[in-house]
């Protein structure tokens, strides 16, 4: 099951030591790639550092999912478009002994840099612990199951998260299916409807209630 990321999560990784980008619906971690290029070749990482934390889908041709191409005005040869200057793994038009030929695939085609998928849409969820009275609002991905939300987000808030039964109280109270998404559990995201009538997207944030099972699990 792929890990999903919100745009805000990608945005947090925005420097040369911690650099995520999203492209064509995927999230890539370029941190180690950037750290490999030091000394005379460090300039090749500058365009990647500048776009760290952002979406670079516009760099790509949607029909090929490869970088867009253009004609070099000096040589008349076709090359990759480089809006911020030449970057790592882009070949030169002239011979260059400093070119790195140690990789099999350029980073934008190499699955080793892919760490997950960019969410189609993020949404807010209130989680209320009925034992402690503690409430937290999390931004989650619409594709995530409740188990995903626990394992990737809520465990950082409550280390005993797996010791709780998750319930929803609306027209009818019910135990939630942890293998399903919020939508599949009947907890719908109404933020767009609120915005359509001039209300804040967070006018109403749905809540789930957690009930302690007392099974002493800690994960």
C-alpha positions in Angstrom: 0.0 0.0 0.0 1.7 3.3 -1.1 2.1 6.1 1.4 0.1 9.2 0.6 1.3 12.7 1.3 -0.5 16.0 1.6 0.9 19.1 -0.2 1.6 20.6 3.1 3.8 17.6 4.1 5.8 17.9 0.9 6.1 21.7 1.5 7.8 21.0 4.9 10.8 19.3 3.1 12.2 22.4 1.4 16.0 22.6 1.9 19.1 21.0 0.6 19.3 18.5 3.4 15.7 17.5 3.3 14.3 17.9 -0.2 10.9 16.5 -1.4 9.2 17.3 -4.7 6.0 16.1 -6.2 5.6 15.3 -9.9 2.9 13.6 -11.9 1.2 12.5 -8.7 4.3 11.0 -7.1 6.4 12.2 -4.2 10.2 12.0 -4.6 12.9 12.4 -1.9 15.9 14.0 -3.6 17.8 14.6 -0.3 20.5 11.9 -0.9 20.8 12.8 -4.6 21.6 16.4 -3.7 24.1 15.4 -1.1 26.0 13.3 -3.6 27.0 16.3 -5.6 29.6 18.4 -3.9 32.5 20.5 -5.0 32.7 21.5 -8.7 29.4 19.8 -9.5 27.3 21.2 -6.6 25.9 23.9 -9.0 23.9 21.1 -10.6 21.8 20.7 -7.5 20.8 24.4 -7.2 17.7 24.1 -9.4 16.6 21.1 -7.3 17.1 23.0 -4.1 15.1 25.9 -5.4 12.1 23.7 -6.1 12.3 21.6 -2.9 8.9 21.4 -1.3 7.0 22.2 -4.4 5.2 20.5 -7.3 7.2 20.3 -10.6 4.7 18.5 -12.8 4.9 21.5 -15.2 8.5 20.4 -16.0 7.1 17.3 -17.7 5.4 16.4 -20.9 2.1 14.8 -20.0 2.2 12.5 -23.0 5.5 11.0 -22.2 6.0 11.8 -18.5 9.6 12.7 -19.5 11.0 16.2 -19.1 9.8 18.7 -21.7 12.1 19.3 -24.6 13.1 22.4 -26.5 15.5 23.5 -29.2 18.7 25.0 -28.0 19.0 28.4 -29.7 22.8 28.3 -30.0 23.3 24.8 -31.4 19.9 24.1 -32.9 19.8 20.7 -31.2 16.9 19.3 -29.2 17.5 19.2 -25.4 15.6 19.0 -22.2 14.0 22.3 -21.1 15.8 23.6 -18.0 13.8 26.6 -16.7 16.1 27.2 -13.7 19.4 26.1 -15.4 21.0 22.7 -16.0 20.5 20.2 -13.2 21.6 16.7 -12.1 21.4 14.0 -14.8 20.6 16.4 -17.7 23.1 15.7 -20.5 25.1 18.4 -22.1 25.1 19.3 -25.8 28.9 19.5 -25.9 31.4 17.0 -24.6 32.1 17.4 -20.9 34.4 15.2 -18.9 32.7 16.1 -15.7 29.4 14.4 -16.6 28.3 11.8 -14.1 27.7 8.5 -15.9 27.4 6.4 -12.8 23.6 6.1 -12.8 21.4 3.8 -14.7 18.3 6.0 -14.8 17.9 9.8 -14.4 16.4 10.6 -11.1 13.0 11.6 -12.6 12.7 8.0 -14.0 14.3 6.1 -11.1 11.9 4.4 -8.7 14.4 4.5 -5.9 13.6 8.2 -5.3 9.8 7.6 -5.2 8.6 7.5 -1.6 4.8 7.8 -2.1 1.9 9.4 -3.9 0.5 12.9 -3.7 -3.0 13.0 -2.4 -5.8 13.8 -4.7 -7.3 15.9 -2.0 -6.5 16.4 1.7 -9.1 16.9 4.4 -9.4 17.7 8.1 -10.5 15.2 10.8 -11.1 15.8 14.5 -10.1 12.8 16.7 -11.6 12.9 20.2 -10.2 10.6 22.9 -13.1 9.9 25.2 -10.8 8.6 28.0 -8.6 11.7 28.3 -10.9 14.3 26.7 -8.0 15.2 24.4 -8.9 16.4 20.9 -6.7 16.9 17.9 -7.4 18.0 14.4 -5.3 16.3 11.7 -4.9 16.9 8.0 -5.3 13.5 6.3 -5.3 12.2 2.7 -8.7 11.2 1.2 -7.2 7.9 0.0 -6.0 6.8 3.5 -7.8 4.1 5.4 -8.3 4.7 9.1 -5.5 2.2 9.8 -3.2 4.4 7.6 -4.2 7.5 9.6 -3.4 5.7 12.8 0.0 4.3 11.7 1.3 7.4 9.8 -0.3 10.2 11.8 -2.1 9.5 15.0 0.5 7.2 16.6 2.7 10.3 17.0 -0.1 11.8 19.1 -1.1 8.7 21.1 1.3 5.7 21.3 -1.6 3.6 22.5 -3.7 4.4 19.4 -4.2 0.7 18.6 -5.9 0.1 21.9 -8.9 2.1 21.0 -12.2 1.4 19.1 -13.0 4.2 16.6 -16.6 5.3 16.4 -18.7 7.8 14.6 -21.7 9.5 16.2 -24.0 11.1 13.6 -27.5 9.9 12.7 -26.6 6.5 14.0 -23.6 5.6 16.1 -21.3 2.9 14.7 -17.9 1.3 15.0 -15.8 2.3 12.1 -14.1 -0.1 9.7 -10.3 0.6 10.0 -9.6 -1.0 6.6 -11.8 1.6 4.9 -11.4 5.3 4.1 -13.4 8.0 5.7 -15.6 8.3 2.7 -16.2 4.5 2.7 -17.2 4.8 6.3 -19.8 7.4 5.5 -17.8 10.4 6.8 -17.8 12.7 3.8 -15.7 15.8 3.1 -18.0 18.7 2.7 -15.4 21.5 2.5 -16.0 22.2 -1.2 -19.8 22.6 -0.6 -19.1 25.0 2.2 -16.8 27.1 0.1 -19.3 27.1 -2.7 -21.8 29.0 -0.5 -19.2 31.4 0.9 -18.3 29.6 4.1 -14.9 28.6 5.3 -13.8 25.1 4.2 -13.3 24.4 7.9 -16.8 25.5 8.9 -17.5 22.0 10.0 -14.8 19.4 10.5 -16.2 15.8 11.1 -15.1 14.1 14.3 -14.5 10.5 15.3 -14.6 9.3 18.9 -12.1 6.9 20.4 -13.0 4.4 23.2 -10.3 2.7 25.2 -10.3 -1.1 25.0 -7.9 -1.6 28.0 -5.9 -4.3 26.3 -2.5 -2.7 27.3 -1.1 -2.7 23.8 1.6 -0.2 22.9 2.9 0.1 19.3 
